[in-house]
Structure formats: C-alpha cells, structure tokens
Amino acid sequence: NYIAMYFAFWSLDAFNLRHRFVDSITGQVSLAPYTETLAQTAWLPRGLANVFDGYTINIGILIAIAAVVIMYIVLNKTTLGYQLKAAGFNRDASKYAGMNTKRDIMLSMAISGLLAGLAGAIIIMVPDKKMFTDQATMSSEFMSIGFDGISIALLGLSEPIGVGLAGLFLAYIRIGGDYIDQANYMKELADVITSVIIYFSALSVALYQFLQRRKKKKAADTAALTGGEER
C-alpha cells in the first residue's frame, strides 16, 4: 500500500498530472491541490443512469459482477483454479502431488494484482473524477482501499461470490457514513460498525474451528475408550 501511495505521489509530478490554473491575482500559472480529470472519452459510460432514474451510476458495477463470475468459474470449474487453491492450502502437499507451486503462487499474485488494478481503474474512470493530491487525503484514500480489500476478503471467506456480496455490503455502510455526516452525526460510526462486523466474523471463524477441534478430540477419546473396553 505504501509503495503504491508514494509511487502515485511521484507520478503526479513526474508526468505533470496536477491541474494547472491561472491565478487571477498574480496572473501566474499555479498547481491545484487535485489532479487533472480524464478526457471524457475515457469515462465509464453512464448507461445504467437510464435504468436507475436520478442516479449517476456507471457500468463499473457490471464490470465488478463480471469479475466475480469469471473468478468463480476459474477457481471452482477449472484445473488452474484447483491448483491455485491447493497451493494456497498446502504448498508442500501440492508440490508432492507434482504441481508447480512456484508458478501457482506467482499466478495468484498476478491475478490479485490484475483485480486490484481493475478496481483502481474503475475508481479513476468515474466521470469528472479528481484525486486530491495532498498527502493526508491521498494517504487516507489509498490506505482505506487496501485495508477494505482485506476486510471484504475476510467477510466473503475468500470466495468470489462472497467477496462480491461483502463488497456491496461494505460499500453500503461507507456511503451511509457519508450521509449520516450530512445529518450532523459522526461519519466514523460507519467505521465502528464495519470493525464490529469484521471482529465478530473473525471470532465466529475462530470459534467454529475451536469447536471442530474439540469435536474431533472428543470423538478420538471416545474411540480410544471404546477400543480399550473391547480389549
């Protein structure tokens, strides 16, 4: 996350991506605290606005749904997906079974980067999108996106469909936080709600694993006791 953030800081100046304007007082060209907007030809189409009247929704949601469907098919219906999951569950066992674990790990990282880049492109290609260039704002935006991804993966149990639904759910809470801020409530309430949900989700997984281990141990003890009585 930090590498991406500081690379973005450097890129803004290296490629002259900051918005320039003429100061009305001095007459000099100055740099605005936000980036240039993309050319209108690069904006995501707003075709869905005709369906959802009164909203400026674009096709980004359709791209996200397509990505979920494709990843579901790849992970659950293909040999590649089986190999990727096997390498993730147990690298040594996968290698013993004859799989190229190094290749599978690199492919996993490449696919993850591709999906992250796709998400970033959708964010940037929103019509009239400007990225504020002050470090505090960019740090907040970049960091929140990265850690939101971790939260969504946890809530979605690392399954494509679960991740898609968790993403919609977290987005609903985030947007709701912006609206309650307009109603003079602290928008950080959205972060608190998200944190509570994530903690309870993680706790439920840990509790399930604990109960499963106890169940297996109890079954093993019962089997050992029964075997001893028969002898």
C-alpha positions, 0 to 999 in steps of 0.5 A: 500500500505504501509503495503504491501511495508514494509511487502515485505521489511521484507520478503526479509530478513526474508526468505533470498530472496536477491541474494547472490554473491561472491565478487571477491575482498574480496572473501566474500559472499555479498547481491545484491541490487535485489532479487533472480529470480524464478526457471524457472519452475515457469515462465509464459510460453512464448507461445504467443512469437510464435504468436507475432514474436520478442516479449517476451510476456507471457500468463499473458495477457490471464490470465488478459482477463480471469479475466475480463470475469469471473468478468463480468459474476459474477457481471452482470449474477449472484445473488452474483454479484447483491448483491455485487453491491447493497451493494456497492450502498446502504448498508442500502437499501440492508440490508432492502431488507434482504441481508447480507451486512456484508458478501457482503462487506467482499466478495468484499474485498476478491475478490479485494484482490484475483485480486490484488494478481493475478496481483502481481503474474503475475508481479513476474512470468515474466521470469528472473524477479528481484525486486530491493530491495532498498527502493526508487525503491521498494517504487516507484514500489509498490506505482505506482501499487496501485495508477494505480489500482485506476486510471484504476478503475476510467477510466473503471467506475468500470466495468470489461470490462472497467477496462480491456480496461483502463488497456491496455490503461494505460499500453500503455502510461507507456511503451511509457514513457519508450521509449520516455526516450530512445529518450532523452525526459522526461519519466514523460510526460507519467505521465502528460498525464495519470493525464490529462486523469484521471482529465478530466474523473473525471470532465466529471463524475462530470459534467454529474451528475451536469447536471442530477441534474439540469435536474431533478430540472428543470423538478420538477419546471416545474411540480410544475408550471404546477400543480399550473396553473391547480389549 
